[in-house]
Amino acid sequence: MAEGNPGMTGGQTQENLIPGVKHVIAVSSGKGGVGKSTVAVNLAVALQQLGARVGLMDADVYGPNIPMMMGVSQPPEQQDGKIKPAESYGVKLISMGFFVPDDTAVVWRGPMIHTAIQQFFRDVVWGELDYLLIDLPPGTGDAQLTISQLIPLSGAITVTTPQEVSLHDVRKGMMMFQKVNVPLLGIVENMSYYVCAHCGTREEIFSHGGGERAADTLKIPFLGRIPIDPAIRMGGDNGKPIVVADPDSPQSQAFRSIAEKVTAQLGAGAEAGTGSSGIESLLKKIKRPLSS
Protein backbone atom coordinates (compact mmCIF):
# COMPACT_ATOMS: atom_id res chain seq x y z
CA MET A 1 0.00 0.00 0.00
CA ALA A 2 1.36 3.39 -0.93
CA GLU A 3 2.41 5.61 1.91
CA GLY A 4 0.77 9.01 2.30
CA ASN A 5 2.63 12.02 1.00
CA PRO A 6 4.99 12.73 3.92
CA GLY A 7 4.51 16.47 3.92
CA MET A 8 0.93 16.10 5.06
CA THR A 9 1.62 14.06 8.19
CA GLY A 10 2.73 15.05 11.65
CA GLY A 11 -0.55 16.45 12.98
CA GLN A 12 -1.09 18.98 10.24
CA THR A 13 -4.69 20.16 9.88
CA GLN A 14 -4.52 20.72 6.11
CA GLU A 15 -6.48 18.27 4.00
CA ASN A 16 -4.34 15.61 2.38
CA LEU A 17 -5.52 15.84 -1.22
CA ILE A 18 -3.70 12.73 -2.47
CA PRO A 19 -3.23 10.39 0.49
CA GLY A 20 -2.37 7.32 -1.59
CA VAL A 21 0.47 8.92 -3.55
CA LYS A 22 4.05 8.36 -2.40
CA HIS A 23 5.93 10.81 -4.62
CA VAL A 24 4.80 13.82 -6.66
CA ILE A 25 7.23 14.96 -9.35
CA ALA A 26 6.91 18.20 -11.32
CA VAL A 27 8.17 18.12 -14.91
CA SER A 28 8.94 21.70 -15.91
CA SER A 29 10.65 23.85 -18.50
CA GLY A 30 11.80 27.43 -18.54
CA LYS A 31 10.29 28.01 -21.99
CA GLY A 32 8.00 26.28 -24.44
CA GLY A 33 9.04 24.12 -27.36
CA VAL A 34 11.73 22.08 -25.62
CA GLY A 35 9.80 18.78 -25.53
CA LYS A 36 8.71 18.87 -21.88
CA SER A 37 5.48 16.95 -22.47
CA THR A 38 7.32 14.37 -24.58
CA VAL A 39 9.71 13.78 -21.70
CA ALA A 40 6.85 13.65 -19.17
CA VAL A 41 4.93 11.06 -21.19
CA ASN A 42 7.89 8.79 -21.86
CA LEU A 43 9.19 9.13 -18.31
CA ALA A 44 5.77 8.18 -16.88
CA VAL A 45 5.54 5.08 -19.07
CA ALA A 46 9.19 4.18 -18.38
CA LEU A 47 8.50 4.30 -14.63
CA GLN A 48 5.48 2.04 -15.17
CA GLN A 49 7.64 -0.37 -17.16
CA LEU A 50 10.00 -0.51 -14.19
CA GLY A 51 7.11 -1.84 -12.11
CA ALA A 52 5.85 1.34 -10.46
CA ARG A 53 2.25 2.51 -10.12
CA VAL A 54 2.18 5.80 -12.01
CA GLY A 55 -0.18 8.70 -12.67
CA LEU A 56 0.28 11.64 -15.03
CA MET A 57 -1.47 14.98 -14.47
CA ASP A 58 -1.54 17.42 -17.38
CA ALA A 59 -1.39 20.78 -15.59
CA ASP A 60 -0.57 22.65 -18.80
CA VAL A 61 -4.10 24.03 -19.02
CA TYR A 62 -3.28 26.28 -21.99
CA GLY A 63 -1.80 23.50 -24.12
CA PRO A 64 -3.11 20.13 -22.84
CA ASN A 65 -1.47 17.62 -25.19
CA ILE A 66 -1.18 14.59 -22.92
CA PRO A 67 -4.38 12.82 -24.11
CA MET A 68 -3.20 12.90 -27.73
CA MET A 69 0.35 11.85 -26.85
CA MET A 70 -0.94 8.92 -24.78
CA GLY A 71 -3.48 7.85 -27.40
CA VAL A 72 -6.60 8.52 -25.29
CA SER A 73 -9.68 10.17 -26.79
CA GLN A 74 -12.46 9.11 -24.40
CA PRO A 75 -12.98 11.41 -21.39
CA PRO A 76 -12.69 10.02 -17.86
CA GLU A 77 -15.73 8.49 -16.20
CA GLN A 78 -17.48 9.61 -13.04
CA GLN A 79 -17.33 7.38 -10.00
CA ASP A 80 -19.37 8.18 -6.88
CA GLY A 81 -19.22 11.91 -7.54
CA LYS A 82 -15.49 11.79 -8.30
CA ILE A 83 -13.54 11.51 -11.53
CA LYS A 84 -12.03 8.17 -12.46
CA PRO A 85 -8.85 8.96 -14.40
CA ALA A 86 -8.34 7.66 -17.90
CA GLU A 87 -5.64 5.03 -18.32
CA SER A 88 -3.15 4.28 -21.08
CA TYR A 89 -0.13 1.97 -21.11
CA GLY A 90 -0.73 1.32 -17.43
CA VAL A 91 -0.55 5.03 -16.49
CA LYS A 92 -3.50 6.91 -14.97
CA LEU A 93 -4.21 10.24 -16.71
CA ILE A 94 -6.08 13.48 -16.19
CA SER A 95 -5.98 16.54 -18.41
CA MET A 96 -7.96 19.65 -19.25
CA GLY A 97 -7.80 18.31 -22.79
CA PHE A 98 -10.51 15.80 -21.87
CA PHE A 99 -12.96 18.59 -21.02
CA VAL A 100 -12.22 21.35 -23.56
CA PRO A 101 -12.92 21.00 -27.31
CA ASP A 102 -9.82 20.88 -29.48
CA ASP A 103 -10.66 24.18 -31.20
CA THR A 104 -11.40 26.08 -27.96
CA ALA A 105 -8.77 28.22 -26.28
CA VAL A 106 -8.52 28.26 -22.48
CA VAL A 107 -8.37 31.91 -21.42
CA TRP A 108 -8.20 31.84 -17.65
CA ARG A 109 -6.85 34.02 -14.88
CA GLY A 110 -4.97 32.72 -11.86
CA PRO A 111 -7.95 31.86 -9.58
CA MET A 112 -9.56 29.65 -12.24
CA ILE A 113 -6.28 27.83 -12.83
CA HIS A 114 -5.95 27.33 -9.07
CA THR A 115 -9.45 25.84 -8.85
CA ALA A 116 -8.95 23.51 -11.83
CA ILE A 117 -5.65 22.14 -10.56
CA GLN A 118 -7.05 21.75 -7.05
CA GLN A 119 -9.89 19.66 -8.49
CA PHE A 120 -7.38 17.48 -10.33
CA PHE A 121 -5.92 16.61 -6.93
CA ARG A 122 -9.06 16.51 -4.77
CA ASP A 123 -11.73 15.15 -7.12
CA VAL A 124 -9.74 12.58 -9.14
CA VAL A 125 -9.60 9.03 -7.77
CA TRP A 126 -5.84 8.51 -8.09
CA GLY A 127 -5.80 5.54 -5.74
CA GLU A 128 -2.46 4.08 -4.67
CA LEU A 129 0.45 5.43 -6.71
CA ASP A 130 4.20 5.31 -6.36
CA TYR A 131 4.65 8.36 -8.60
CA LEU A 132 2.38 11.13 -9.79
CA LEU A 133 4.07 13.17 -12.52
CA ILE A 134 2.77 16.67 -13.20
CA ASP A 135 3.36 18.13 -16.66
CA LEU A 136 3.57 21.86 -15.91
CA PRO A 137 3.08 24.78 -18.30
CA PRO A 138 6.33 26.43 -19.41
CA GLY A 139 7.74 29.22 -17.27
CA THR A 140 7.02 30.27 -13.69
CA GLY A 141 3.35 31.19 -13.58
CA ASP A 142 0.14 30.52 -11.68
CA ALA A 143 0.08 26.74 -12.14
CA GLN A 144 3.54 26.29 -10.64
CA LEU A 145 2.72 28.43 -7.61
CA THR A 146 -0.67 26.76 -7.11
CA ILE A 147 0.83 23.28 -7.05
CA SER A 148 3.61 24.29 -4.66
CA GLN A 149 0.94 25.66 -2.31
CA LEU A 150 -1.48 22.73 -2.49
CA ILE A 151 0.84 19.75 -2.04
CA PRO A 152 4.41 18.99 -1.00
CA LEU A 153 6.38 18.07 -4.13
CA SER A 154 8.96 15.32 -3.88
CA GLY A 155 11.02 17.11 -6.50
CA ALA A 156 11.18 18.90 -9.83
CA ILE A 157 12.73 17.86 -13.13
CA THR A 158 13.52 20.54 -15.69
CA VAL A 159 13.69 19.89 -19.42
CA THR A 160 15.87 22.04 -21.64
CA THR A 161 17.58 22.06 -24.99
CA PRO A 162 21.34 22.68 -25.13
CA GLN A 163 21.38 26.23 -26.47
CA GLU A 164 21.96 29.22 -24.22
CA VAL A 165 18.61 30.92 -24.92
CA SER A 166 16.83 27.94 -23.37
CA LEU A 167 19.29 27.57 -20.50
CA HIS A 168 18.80 31.21 -19.53
CA ASP A 169 15.17 30.46 -18.69
CA VAL A 170 16.01 27.15 -17.03
CA ARG A 171 18.00 28.93 -14.34
CA LYS A 172 15.03 31.17 -13.55
CA GLY A 173 12.72 28.19 -13.24
CA MET A 174 15.11 26.37 -10.95
CA MET A 175 15.38 29.43 -8.74
CA MET A 176 11.59 29.48 -8.41
CA PHE A 177 11.52 25.90 -7.14
CA GLN A 178 14.31 26.65 -4.70
CA LYS A 179 12.34 29.61 -3.30
CA VAL A 180 9.40 27.34 -2.46
CA ASN A 181 11.70 24.62 -1.08
CA VAL A 182 11.09 22.03 -3.77
CA PRO A 183 14.03 19.63 -4.22
CA LEU A 184 15.67 19.78 -7.65
CA LEU A 185 15.93 16.25 -9.01
CA GLY A 186 17.88 17.31 -12.06
CA ILE A 187 18.00 18.48 -15.66
CA VAL A 188 17.13 16.54 -18.81
CA GLU A 189 18.73 17.77 -22.03
CA ASN A 190 16.25 17.10 -24.84
CA MET A 191 16.98 17.43 -28.59
CA SER A 192 20.59 16.98 -27.56
CA TYR A 193 21.89 15.76 -30.91
CA TYR A 194 20.81 14.21 -34.20
CA VAL A 195 22.25 11.10 -35.83
CA CYS A 196 21.68 10.85 -39.58
CA ALA A 197 19.80 7.67 -40.43
CA HIS A 198 21.68 7.37 -43.73
CA CYS A 199 25.31 8.09 -42.94
CA GLY A 200 25.43 7.91 -39.14
CA THR A 201 26.91 11.41 -38.78
CA ARG A 202 26.14 13.04 -35.45
CA GLU A 203 25.10 16.69 -35.58
CA GLU A 204 24.65 18.86 -32.50
CA ILE A 205 22.03 21.19 -33.95
CA PHE A 206 21.35 23.16 -30.77
CA SER A 207 24.93 23.31 -29.48
CA HIS A 208 26.45 20.83 -27.05
CA GLY A 209 26.53 20.18 -23.33
CA GLY A 210 24.41 23.11 -22.20
CA GLY A 211 22.19 21.04 -19.94
CA GLU A 212 25.16 19.45 -18.21
CA ARG A 213 26.84 22.82 -17.69
CA ALA A 214 23.64 24.23 -16.20
CA ALA A 215 23.40 21.26 -13.83
CA ASP A 216 27.01 21.80 -12.76
CA THR A 217 26.36 25.49 -12.15
CA LEU A 218 23.27 24.80 -10.07
CA LYS A 219 24.94 21.82 -8.36
CA ILE A 220 22.09 19.46 -9.21
CA PRO A 221 22.12 16.10 -11.04
CA PHE A 222 22.31 15.89 -14.81
CA LEU A 223 19.81 13.14 -15.64
CA GLY A 224 20.66 12.50 -19.27
CA ARG A 225 20.42 13.40 -22.94
CA ILE A 226 17.58 12.64 -25.34
CA PRO A 227 18.40 12.85 -29.07
CA ILE A 228 16.30 14.42 -31.81
CA ASP A 229 14.68 11.52 -33.60
CA PRO A 230 11.66 11.28 -35.92
CA ALA A 231 10.47 8.19 -34.04
CA ILE A 232 10.05 10.20 -30.83
CA ARG A 233 8.03 12.83 -32.67
CA MET A 234 5.91 10.17 -34.39
CA GLY A 235 5.21 8.54 -31.04
CA GLY A 236 3.76 11.78 -29.70
CA ASP A 237 1.68 12.41 -32.81
CA ASN A 238 0.36 8.85 -32.99
CA GLY A 239 -0.32 8.37 -29.29
CA LYS A 240 2.27 5.63 -28.86
CA PRO A 241 5.33 6.84 -26.91
CA ILE A 242 8.72 5.64 -28.13
CA VAL A 243 9.24 3.57 -24.96
CA VAL A 244 6.18 1.55 -26.04
CA ALA A 245 6.62 1.66 -29.82
CA ASP A 246 10.30 0.64 -29.77
CA PRO A 247 11.30 -0.30 -26.23
CA ASP A 248 14.74 -1.60 -27.19
CA SER A 249 15.82 1.51 -29.09
CA PRO A 250 18.61 3.77 -27.78
CA GLN A 251 16.03 6.54 -27.35
CA SER A 252 13.89 4.35 -25.09
CA GLN A 253 16.96 3.27 -23.17
CA ALA A 254 17.76 6.94 -22.53
CA PHE A 255 14.30 7.53 -21.05
CA ARG A 256 14.55 4.40 -18.89
CA SER A 257 17.97 5.50 -17.65
CA ILE A 258 16.46 8.81 -16.53
CA ALA A 259 13.60 6.96 -14.83
CA GLU A 260 16.08 4.77 -12.95
CA LYS A 261 18.06 7.79 -11.78
CA VAL A 262 14.91 9.49 -10.51
CA THR A 263 13.74 6.41 -8.60
CA ALA A 264 17.21 5.98 -7.12
CA GLN A 265 17.24 9.59 -5.90
CA LEU A 266 13.82 9.42 -4.30
CA GLY A 267 14.52 6.01 -2.76
CA ALA A 268 17.79 7.20 -1.29
CA GLY A 269 16.15 10.35 0.03
CA ALA A 270 13.41 8.38 1.74
CA GLU A 271 15.87 5.97 3.37
CA ALA A 272 18.11 8.75 4.60
CA GLY A 273 15.21 10.94 5.72
CA THR A 274 16.55 13.81 3.64
CA GLY A 275 14.48 16.84 2.73
CA SER A 276 12.36 16.87 5.89
CA SER A 277 13.30 20.43 6.74
CA GLY A 278 12.35 21.50 3.22
CA ILE A 279 8.95 19.82 3.51
CA GLU A 280 8.31 21.40 6.89
CA SER A 281 9.14 24.79 5.42
CA LEU A 282 6.88 24.13 2.45
CA LEU A 283 3.99 23.21 4.72
CA LYS A 284 4.01 26.74 6.08
CA LYS A 285 3.16 27.92 2.57
CA ILE A 286 0.29 25.48 1.94
CA LYS A 287 -3.09 27.15 1.64
CA ARG A 288 -6.39 25.54 2.46
CA PRO A 289 -8.17 24.34 -0.72
CA LEU A 290 -10.92 26.57 -2.03
CA SER A 291 -14.41 25.27 -1.49
CA SER A 292 -16.17 23.78 -4.50
Stockholm file with secondary structure:
# STOCKHOLM 1.0

chainA/1-292         MAEGNPGMTGGQTQENLIPGVKHVIAVSSGKGGVGKSTVAVNLAVALQQLGARVGLMDADVYGPNIPMMMGVSQPPEQQDGKIKPAESYGVKLISMGFFVPDDTAVVWRGPMIHTAIQQFFRDVVWGELDYLLIDLPPGTGDAQLTISQLIPLSGAITVTTPQEVSLHDVRKGMMMFQKVNVPLLGIVENMSYYVCAHCGTREEIFSHGGGERAADTLKIPFLGRIPIDPAIRMGGDNGKPIVVADPDSPQSQAFRSIAEKVTAQLGAGAEAGTGSSGIESLLKKIKRPLSS
#=GR chainA/1-292 SS CCCCCGGGCSSCCSCCSCTTEEEEEEEEESSSSSCHHHHHHHHHHHHHHTTCCEEEEECCTTSCCHHHHTTCCSCCEEETTEEECEEETTEEEEEGGGTSCTTCCCCCCHHHHHHHHHHHHHSBCCCSEEEEEEECCSSSSHHHHHHHHHSCCSEEEEEECSSHHHHHHHHHHHHHHHHTTCCEEEEEECSCCEECTTTCCEECTTCSSHHHHHHHHHTCCEEEECCBCHHHHHHHHHTCCHHHHSTTSHHHHHHHHHHHHHHHHHHHHHHHTTTHHHHHHHHTTCCCCCCC
#=GC SS_cons         CCCCCGGGCSSCCSCCSCTTEEEEEEEEESSSSSCHHHHHHHHHHHHHHTTCCEEEEECCTTSCCHHHHTTCCSCCEEETTEEECEEETTEEEEEGGGTSCTTCCCCCCHHHHHHHHHHHHHSBCCCSEEEEEEECCSSSSHHHHHHHHHSCCSEEEEEECSSHHHHHHHHHHHHHHHHTTCCEEEEEECSCCEECTTTCCEECTTCSSHHHHHHHHHTCCEEEECCBCHHHHHHHHHTCCHHHHSTTSHHHHHHHHHHHHHHHHHHHHHHHTTTHHHHHHHHTTCCCCCCC
//
